[in-house]
Amino acid sequence: MSKKNQNTLQRIWSFYISGFHNMSGWGRQVWLIILIKLFIMFAILKVFFFPNFLKTNFETDRERSDYVLEILTKPKE
């Protein structure tokens, strides 16, 4: 990574860090709620509602890829 890109990334990082440090208490609460909701959506719901269909129904990578190819290339009925 070049010095210019690194300097730009450092300036962007410091911009956001200073913004979070100067944020009001209300803003921090909103961000906490957002982070909790994201955790619930991506960690907890994925485990319970989106099982790994290909892992559980097929033994090998070859079987999985054949199934996906078949589903993607099958004409609509």
N, C-alpha and C positions, 0 to 999 in steps of 0.2 A: 504494500500500500504506500502511495507516495505521501510526502510531507503535507502537500496541499490538501489531499483527501483526509488525512489524519487530523489536520488542524480543523477542517470543516466539521468532521464528526465530533471533535472535542467541543467545538463551539455549540453545536446542536445539543449535545449531551448536557453541557453546563446551562444552556437556556432552559431545558426542561427541568433539570434539578432545581435551579433557582426558582422556577415557577411553582414547583411543588412545595418548596420550603416556604414561600411567601403566600401560599394558599390559605384561605380562611378555613375555619373549623367546619363550616357547612360544606365546602368543596371537598375536604378530606373525607367527610362522611359519605358523600355521593360516590367518590372513587372507591371507598371501601365496599359500598353496596354493589357497585358495578363489578368489582373483582370477585366478590362472593358469588354473584349470579353467574359469572363466567366459569368459575370453578364448578358450580353445580351443573351447568349445562354440559361442559366438556368432560368432566371427570366422573361424576356420579351417574348422570343419565346415560352416558355411553356404556358404562358397565352393565346397567340393568336393562336397557331398551335396545341396544345395538350390538348383539353378540356377533362374534366373528364367524359369519356364515360359511365362508370358504374353508377356514381352518377346521371347523367341526364336521363338514360334509365331505371333504376330499382329503385323501392321504398325502398326495405328492403335489409338488408345484406344477408338474405337467398336467395333472387332472384339473387343477384349479385354472390354469391358463386356457385349457381346452374348453372348459365350461364358460369362462368369461368371453372367449372368442365366439362361441356358439350363441350366447345371449346377445352379444353386440351385433352379430351379422344375421340373426334370424329376422326375416321380414315380418312386418306387423300384420296381424290377422284382422 
